[in-house]
């Protein structure tokens, strides 16, 4: 058996105690020596267990912190990815919508005249109403609008695409271009 003795000057000195040497100590029996050894063993074991538990807890704490940090980082990346996917999905849906609307406007020339008529109803009380439309839609829209209200001036505008129209009055300006309307919807959907 060995034990440590700490001297007053802070140095540690190992002292070997063996059963036969301890037996030479007056009044020490073999049984007493075994009890001391057992007690020393149990104390050492308990101390080692306590230190091992503390070290294990520190290691687990470090691993858990790294794990939590990794999970938080992963959650942040996931959120960013989902937001980016949502934005791209909305942008793709808007582009598909634009193409579908333009296709419908190309296939049904009366649709442009109907949309322009709805916009013109909003400004009927205004003065100097001018409706600008694309060259492709000009003849058809002019005939429909002139039949409904000859006071409205209809002009062709080379800068407008098929299906687009713009209403100008002395008081206001209404933008009926397909791209502008889809852009407005996009700003609402994307919270811009």
GROMACS elastic network, one bead per residue, 0.5 to 0.9 nm:
[ bonds ]
;  ai    aj funct       b0    kb
    1    15     6  0.87725   500
    1    16     6  0.61368   500
    1    17     6  0.52928   500
    1    18     6  0.57177   500
    1    19     6  0.78826   500
    1    37     6  0.69064   500
    2    14     6  0.69159   500
    2    15     6  0.58672   500
    2    17     6  0.56852   500
    2    18     6  0.79204   500
    3    13     6  0.87792   500
    3    14     6  0.61164   500
    3    15     6  0.57455   500
    3    16     6  0.66924   500
    3    17     6  0.76380   500
    3    40     6  0.83773   500
    4    12     6  0.65464   500
    4    13     6  0.60010   500
    4    15     6  0.61864   500
    4    16     6  0.87566   500
    5    11     6  0.86114   500
    5    12     6  0.59121   500
    5    13     6  0.54950   500
    5    14     6  0.63282   500
    5    15     6  0.70071   500
    6     9     6  0.80555   500
    6    10     6  0.62748   500
    6    11     6  0.60383   500
    6    13     6  0.63975   500
    6    14     6  0.87416   500
    7    10     6  0.56318   500
    7    11     6  0.56829   500
    7    12     6  0.63058   500
    7    13     6  0.73366   500
    8    11     6  0.74913   500
    9    12     6  0.88521   500
   17    20     6  0.85928   500
   17    21     6  0.66261   500
   17    22     6  0.65486   500
   18    21     6  0.52974   500
   18    22     6  0.60114   500
   18    23     6  0.84428   500
   18    33     6  0.89416   500
   19    22     6  0.50091   500
   19    23     6  0.59621   500
   19    24     6  0.87583   500
   19    30     6  0.71693   500
   19    33     6  0.66286   500
   19    34     6  0.80666   500
   20    24     6  0.65824   500
   20    30     6  0.84610   500
   21    24     6  0.52312   500
   21    25     6  0.70775   500
   22    25     6  0.52400   500
   22    26     6  0.85940   500
   22    28     6  0.67631   500
   22    29     6  0.81536   500
   22    30     6  0.80903   500
   22    33     6  0.68711   500
   23    26     6  0.75187   500
   23    27     6  0.83489   500
   23    28     6  0.58198   500
   23    29     6  0.60965   500
   23    30     6  0.63179   500
   23    33     6  0.77056   500
   24    27     6  0.85428   500
   24    28     6  0.74752   500
   24    29     6  0.89509   500
   25    28     6  0.55840   500
   25    29     6  0.84977   500
   26    29     6  0.85158   500
   28    31     6  0.81893   500
   28    32     6  0.61846   500
   28    33     6  0.68689   500
   29    32     6  0.51210   500
   29    33     6  0.63323   500
   29    34     6  0.87073   500
   30    33     6  0.51610   500
   30    34     6  0.62949   500
   30    35     6  0.86985   500
   31    34     6  0.51104   500
   31    35     6  0.62135   500
   31    36     6  0.86845   500
   32    35     6  0.50238   500
   32    36     6  0.62158   500
   32    37     6  0.85973   500
   33    36     6  0.50953   500
   33    37     6  0.61686   500
   33    38     6  0.85618   500
   34    38     6  0.59953   500
   34    39     6  0.84659   500
   35    38     6  0.50240   500
   35    39     6  0.60357   500
   35    40     6  0.84623   500
   36    39     6  0.50856   500
   36    40     6  0.60203   500
   36    41     6  0.84661   500
   37    40     6  0.50624   500
   37    41     6  0.60238   500
   37    42     6  0.85650   500
   38    41     6  0.50261   500
   38    42     6  0.61270   500
   38    43     6  0.85559   500
   39    42     6  0.51157   500
   39    43     6  0.61049   500
   39    44     6  0.85040   500
   40    43     6  0.51200   500
   40    44     6  0.60463   500
   40    45     6  0.84130   500
   41    44     6  0.50862   500
   41    45     6  0.59156   500
   41    46     6  0.84660   500
   42    46     6  0.59822   500
   42    47     6  0.84422   500
   43    46     6  0.51178   500
   43    47     6  0.60508   500
   43    48     6  0.84884   500
   44    47     6  0.50608   500
   44    48     6  0.60069   500
   44    49     6  0.84022   500
   45    48     6  0.50861   500
   45    49     6  0.60072   500
   45    50     6  0.85465   500
   46    50     6  0.60970   500
   46    51     6  0.86155   500
   47    50     6  0.50646   500
   47    51     6  0.61602   500
   47    52     6  0.84545   500
   48    51     6  0.51255   500
   48    52     6  0.59058   500
   48    53     6  0.83709   500
   49    52     6  0.50248   500
   49    53     6  0.59756   500
   49    54     6  0.85740   500
   50    53     6  0.50952   500
   50    54     6  0.62387   500
   50    55     6  0.86750   500
   51    54     6  0.50943   500
   51    55     6  0.61725   500
   51    56     6  0.85081   500
   52    55     6  0.50930   500
   52    56     6  0.59807   500
   52    57     6  0.84698   500
   53    56     6  0.50113   500
   53    57     6  0.60328   500
   53    58     6  0.85731   500
   54    57     6  0.50902   500
   54    58     6  0.62067   500
   54    59     6  0.86373   500
   55    58     6  0.51276   500
   55    59     6  0.62095   500
   55    60     6  0.86100   500
   56    59     6  0.50605   500
   56    60     6  0.60664   500
   56    61     6  0.84271   500
   57    60     6  0.50340   500
   57    61     6  0.59203   500
   57    62     6  0.85207   500
   58    62     6  0.61765   500
   58    63     6  0.86398   500
   59    62     6  0.51569   500
   59    63     6  0.62662   500
   59    64     6  0.85912   500
   60    63     6  0.50451   500
   60    64     6  0.59745   500
   60    65     6  0.85149   500
   61    64     6  0.50516   500
   61    65     6  0.61193   500
   61    66     6  0.86424   500
   62    65     6  0.51732   500
   62    66     6  0.63226   500
   62    67     6  0.85806   500
   63    66     6  0.51440   500
   63    67     6  0.60495   500
   63    68     6  0.85786   500
   64    68     6  0.59942   500
   64    69     6  0.84157   500
   65    68     6  0.50876   500
   65    69     6  0.60421   500
   65    70     6  0.84928   500
   66    69     6  0.50274   500
   66    70     6  0.60582   500
   66    71     6  0.85560   500
   67    70     6  0.50534   500
   67    71     6  0.61193   500
   67    72     6  0.85697   500
   68    71     6  0.50706   500
   68    72     6  0.60793   500
   68    73     6  0.85149   500
   69    72     6  0.51341   500
   69    73     6  0.61316   500
   69    74     6  0.85293   500
   70    73     6  0.50777   500
   70    74     6  0.60236   500
   70    75     6  0.85094   500
   71    75     6  0.60249   500
   71    76     6  0.85437   500
   72    75     6  0.50643   500
   72    76     6  0.61910   500
   72    77     6  0.86705   500
   73    76     6  0.51005   500
   73    77     6  0.62491   500
   73    78     6  0.85733   500
   74    77     6  0.50987   500
   74    78     6  0.60552   500
   74    79     6  0.85898   500
   75    79     6  0.61432   500
   75    80     6  0.86399   500
   76    79     6  0.51416   500
   76    80     6  0.62560   500
   76    81     6  0.86004   500
   77    80     6  0.50924   500
   77    81     6  0.60756   500
   77    82     6  0.85747   500
   78    81     6  0.50613   500
   78    82     6  0.61084   500
   78    83     6  0.85878   500
   79    82     6  0.51376   500
   79    83     6  0.61638   500
   79    84     6  0.85763   500
   80    83     6  0.51569   500
   80    84     6  0.61231   500
   80    85     6  0.85513   500
   81    84     6  0.51033   500
   81    85     6  0.60699   500
   81    86     6  0.85407   500
   82    85     6  0.50415   500
   82    86     6  0.60659   500
   82    87     6  0.85974   500
   83    86     6  0.50648   500
   83    87     6  0.61967   500
   83    88     6  0.86263   500
   84    87     6  0.51533   500
   84    88     6  0.61721   500
   84    89     6  0.85160   500
   85    88     6  0.51032   500
   85    89     6  0.59746   500
   85    90     6  0.85755   500
   86    89     6  0.50508   500
   86    90     6  0.62093   500
   86    91     6  0.86148   500
   86   190     6  0.89410   500
   87    90     6  0.51914   500
   87    91     6  0.61836   500
   87    92     6  0.85898   500
   87   189     6  0.89169   500
   87   190     6  0.67793   500
   88    91     6  0.50119   500
   88    92     6  0.60212   500
   88    93     6  0.84950   500
   89    92     6  0.51082   500
   89    93     6  0.60850   500
   89    94     6  0.85684   500
   90    93     6  0.50410   500
   90    94     6  0.61131   500
   90    95     6  0.86293   500
   90   186     6  0.74400   500
   90   189     6  0.73903   500
   90   190     6  0.75430   500
   91    94     6  0.51045   500
   91    95     6  0.62576   500
   91    96     6  0.86564   500
   91   186     6  0.72813   500
   91   190     6  0.87535   500
   92    95     6  0.51167   500
   92    96     6  0.61693   500
   92    97     6  0.85278   500
   93    96     6  0.50614   500
   93    97     6  0.60350   500
   93    98     6  0.85880   500
   94    98     6  0.61407   500
   94    99     6  0.86986   500
   94   182     6  0.65469   500
   94   183     6  0.81503   500
   94   185     6  0.81745   500
   94   186     6  0.68141   500
   95    98     6  0.50546   500
   95    99     6  0.63470   500
   95   100     6  0.86727   500
   95   182     6  0.83313   500
   96    99     6  0.52027   500
   96   100     6  0.62018   500
   96   101     6  0.86478   500
   97   100     6  0.50741   500
   97   101     6  0.60757   500
   97   102     6  0.85075   500
   97   182     6  0.79241   500
   98   101     6  0.52041   500
   98   102     6  0.61199   500
   98   103     6  0.85272   500
   98   178     6  0.70085   500
   98   179     6  0.71132   500
   98   182     6  0.67770   500
   99   102     6  0.51284   500
   99   103     6  0.60525   500
   99   104     6  0.85829   500
  100   103     6  0.50486   500
  100   104     6  0.61509   500
  100   105     6  0.85755   500
  101   104     6  0.50781   500
  101   105     6  0.60906   500
  101   106     6  0.85649   500
  101   163     6  0.85417   500
  101   178     6  0.77432   500
  102   105     6  0.50237   500
  102   106     6  0.61448   500
  102   107     6  0.86392   500
  102   162     6  0.74107   500
  102   163     6  0.67265   500
  102   178     6  0.77041   500
  103   106     6  0.51072   500
  103   107     6  0.62342   500
  103   108     6  0.86250   500
  104   107     6  0.50809   500
  104   108     6  0.59611   500
  104   109     6  0.85695   500
  104   111     6  0.81122   500
  105   108     6  0.52168   500
  105   109     6  0.60034   500
  105   110     6  0.81442   500
  105   111     6  0.61408   500
  105   112     6  0.65281   500
  105   162     6  0.72935   500
  105   163     6  0.55836   500
  106   109     6  0.62606   500
  106   111     6  0.89637   500
  106   162     6  0.70910   500
  106   163     6  0.73859   500
  107   111     6  0.89531   500
  108   111     6  0.56304   500
  108   112     6  0.78881   500
  109   112     6  0.59014   500
  109   113     6  0.72590   500
  109   137     6  0.69908   500
  109   140     6  0.71347   500
  109   141     6  0.82349   500
  109   163     6  0.81868   500
  110   113     6  0.52200   500
  110   114     6  0.61831   500
  110   115     6  0.87142   500
  110   140     6  0.75301   500
  110   141     6  0.77070   500
  110   144     6  0.85918   500
  111   114     6  0.50198   500
  111   115     6  0.61597   500
  111   116     6  0.85347   500
  111   163     6  0.81288   500
  112   115     6  0.51794   500
  112   116     6  0.60907   500
  112   117     6  0.85044   500
  112   133     6  0.89259   500
  112   137     6  0.74126   500
  112   140     6  0.88101   500
  112   141     6  0.70362   500
  112   162     6  0.85993   500
  112   163     6  0.54980   500
  112   164     6  0.75718   500
  112   165     6  0.80076   500
  113   116     6  0.51176   500
  113   117     6  0.60509   500
  113   118     6  0.87315   500
  113   137     6  0.83705   500
  113   140     6  0.74061   500
  113   142     6  0.82920   500
  113   144     6  0.65042   500
  113   145     6  0.72745   500
  113   163     6  0.89198   500
  114   117     6  0.50619   500
  114   118     6  0.63866   500
  114   119     6  0.88250   500
  114   141     6  0.86561   500
  114   144     6  0.86953   500
  115   118     6  0.52396   500
  115   119     6  0.64665   500
  115   120     6  0.87157   500
  115   165     6  0.87580   500
  115   176     6  0.83289   500
  116   119     6  0.50973   500
  116   120     6  0.60892   500
  116   121     6  0.87145   500
  116   131     6  0.80176   500
  116   141     6  0.81434   500
  116   145     6  0.83988   500
  116   164     6  0.89627   500
  116   165     6  0.68123   500
  116   166     6  0.83205   500
  116   167     6  0.81931   500
  116   176     6  0.77248   500
  117   121     6  0.62409   500
  117   122     6  0.89706   500
  117   144     6  0.87260   500
  117   145     6  0.71360   500
  117   148     6  0.87386   500
  118   121     6  0.53062   500
  118   122     6  0.70427   500
  119   122     6  0.54957   500
  119   123     6  0.72201   500
  119   167     6  0.75891   500
  119   174     6  0.76009   500
  119   176     6  0.80214   500
  120   123     6  0.53320   500
  120   124     6  0.61472   500
  120   129     6  0.83638   500
  120   131     6  0.82858   500
  120   152     6  0.88975   500
  120   167     6  0.72933   500
  121   124     6  0.53110   500
  121   125     6  0.85978   500
  122   125     6  0.80072   500
  122   126     6  0.89096   500
  123   126     6  0.53007   500
  123   127     6  0.84550   500
  123   129     6  0.77978   500
  123   167     6  0.86640   500
  123   169     6  0.77887   500
  123   171     6  0.89055   500
  123   172     6  0.82980   500
  124   127     6  0.79976   500
  124   129     6  0.80337   500
  126   129     6  0.68526   500
  126   169     6  0.64370   500
  126   170     6  0.69885   500
  126   171     6  0.66444   500
  126   172     6  0.83874   500
  127   169     6  0.61048   500
  127   170     6  0.58299   500
  127   171     6  0.75228   500
  128   151     6  0.84035   500
  128   152     6  0.75425   500
  128   153     6  0.80750   500
  128   168     6  0.78767   500
  128   169     6  0.52832   500
  128   170     6  0.58568   500
  128   171     6  0.88504   500
  129   151     6  0.77776   500
  129   152     6  0.53909   500
  129   153     6  0.63693   500
  129   154     6  0.87736   500
  129   167     6  0.70180   500
  129   168     6  0.58338   500
  129   170     6  0.73254   500
  130   152     6  0.58851   500
  130   154     6  0.58705   500
  130   155     6  0.73541   500
  130   166     6  0.81827   500
  130   167     6  0.57689   500
  130   168     6  0.51382   500
  130   169     6  0.62736   500
  131   142     6  0.89070   500
  131   152     6  0.71190   500
  131   153     6  0.60542   500
  131   155     6  0.62159   500
  131   156     6  0.84982   500
  131   165     6  0.69079   500
  131   166     6  0.58191   500
  131   168     6  0.64486   500
  131   169     6  0.88246   500
  132   138     6  0.83143   500
  132   153     6  0.83854   500
  132   154     6  0.58444   500
  132   156     6  0.55881   500
  132   157     6  0.59012   500
  132   160     6  0.82882   500
  132   164     6  0.84518   500
  132   165     6  0.54980   500
  132   166     6  0.51252   500
  132   167     6  0.63839   500
  132   168     6  0.79886   500
  133   136     6  0.82276   500
  133   137     6  0.63718   500
  133   138     6  0.58039   500
  133   141     6  0.78120   500
  133   142     6  0.88960   500
  133   154     6  0.74974   500
  133   155     6  0.63982   500
  133   156     6  0.50924   500
  133   157     6  0.56465   500
  133   158     6  0.83082   500
  133   160     6  0.64678   500
  133   161     6  0.80908   500
  133   162     6  0.79205   500
  133   163     6  0.76641   500
  133   164     6  0.60178   500
  133   166     6  0.66794   500
  133   167     6  0.89801   500
  134   137     6  0.53860   500
  134   138     6  0.59257   500
  134   155     6  0.85181   500
  134   156     6  0.54974   500
  134   157     6  0.52049   500
  134   158     6  0.60016   500
  134   159     6  0.73016   500
  134   161     6  0.54849   500
  134   162     6  0.54796   500
  134   163     6  0.70840   500
  134   164     6  0.63429   500
  134   165     6  0.69990   500
  135   138     6  0.50438   500
  135   139     6  0.78963   500
  135   155     6  0.87531   500
  135   156     6  0.52406   500
  135   157     6  0.62624   500
  135   158     6  0.61446   500
  135   160     6  0.78269   500
  135   161     6  0.80718   500
  135   162     6  0.75575   500
  136   139     6  0.76616   500
  136   140     6  0.85630   500
  136   156     6  0.86170   500
  136   161     6  0.80694   500
  136   162     6  0.59586   500
  136   163     6  0.84852   500
  137   140     6  0.57204   500
  137   141     6  0.59767   500
  137   142     6  0.83277   500
  137   156     6  0.81975   500
  137   161     6  0.89928   500
  137   162     6  0.63417   500
  137   163     6  0.69871   500
  137   164     6  0.86014   500
  138   141     6  0.53726   500
  138   142     6  0.57950   500
  138   143     6  0.84768   500
  138   154     6  0.77801   500
  138   155     6  0.71454   500
  138   156     6  0.56107   500
  138   157     6  0.85578   500
  139   142     6  0.52277   500
  139   143     6  0.62056   500
  139   144     6  0.87405   500
  139   156     6  0.87556   500
  140   143     6  0.54106   500
  140   144     6  0.64433   500
  140   145     6  0.88131   500
  141   144     6  0.51297   500
  141   145     6  0.60132   500
  141   146     6  0.83210   500
  141   154     6  0.79838   500
  142   145     6  0.52704   500
  142   146     6  0.57825   500
  142   147     6  0.83153   500
  142   153     6  0.84544   500
  142   154     6  0.57391   500
  142   155     6  0.79368   500
  143   146     6  0.53433   500
  143   147     6  0.61352   500
  143   148     6  0.87607   500
  144   147     6  0.53380   500
  144   148     6  0.64700   500
  144   149     6  0.88038   500
  145   148     6  0.50857   500
  145   149     6  0.59126   500
  145   150     6  0.71347   500
  145   152     6  0.73313   500
  145   153     6  0.87547   500
  145   154     6  0.77472   500
  146   149     6  0.51636   500
  146   151     6  0.75592   500
  146   152     6  0.69495   500
  146   153     6  0.81015   500
  146   154     6  0.80302   500
  147   150     6  0.63905   500
  149   152     6  0.60103   500
  150   153     6  0.75450   500
  156   160     6  0.84540   500
  157   160     6  0.56830   500
  157   161     6  0.87015   500
  157   165     6  0.87704   500
  158   161     6  0.76927   500
  160   163     6  0.81765   500
  160   164     6  0.57832   500
  160   165     6  0.71162   500
  160   166     6  0.87141   500
  160   177     6  0.75498   500
  161   164     6  0.55230   500
  161   165     6  0.84718   500
  161   177     6  0.78897   500
  161   178     6  0.85221   500
  162   165     6  0.86313   500
  163   176     6  0.86035   500
  163   177     6  0.72326   500
  163   178     6  0.69407   500
  164   175     6  0.84523   500
  164   176     6  0.58157   500
  164   178     6  0.58449   500
  164   179     6  0.84119   500
  165   174     6  0.85772   500
  165   175     6  0.68182   500
  165   177     6  0.55733   500
  165   178     6  0.84787   500
  166   173     6  0.73197   500
  166   174     6  0.57089   500
  166   176     6  0.53081   500
  166   177     6  0.69201   500
  167   172     6  0.81250   500
  167   173     6  0.57202   500
  167   175     6  0.66401   500
  167   176     6  0.76001   500
  168   171     6  0.80438   500
  168   172     6  0.61690   500
  168   174     6  0.65076   500
  168   175     6  0.87207   500
  169   172     6  0.52615   500
  169   173     6  0.62897   500
  169   174     6  0.87092   500
  170   173     6  0.83976   500
  175   178     6  0.88574   500
  175   180     6  0.71143   500
  175   181     6  0.79985   500
  176   179     6  0.86231   500
  176   180     6  0.71359   500
  176   181     6  0.68612   500
  177   180     6  0.52827   500
  177   181     6  0.63480   500
  177   182     6  0.87399   500
  178   181     6  0.52317   500
  178   182     6  0.61932   500
  178   183     6  0.84633   500
  179   182     6  0.52352   500
  179   183     6  0.59628   500
  179   184     6  0.85886   500
  180   184     6  0.61391   500
  180   185     6  0.86621   500
  181   184     6  0.51101   500
  181   185     6  0.63306   500
  181   186     6  0.85984   500
  182   185     6  0.50228   500
  182   186     6  0.60556   500
  182   187     6  0.86746   500
  183   187     6  0.62534   500
  183   188     6  0.87519   500
  184   187     6  0.51952   500
  184   188     6  0.64657   500
  184   189     6  0.87544   500
  185   188     6  0.52069   500
  185   189     6  0.62090   500
  185   190     6  0.85641   500
  186   189     6  0.50537   500
  186   190     6  0.58809   500
  186   191     6  0.81947   500
  186   192     6  0.82318   500
  187   190     6  0.51740   500
  187   191     6  0.56802   500
  188   191     6  0.51740   500
  188   192     6  0.66470   500
  189   192     6  0.79892   500
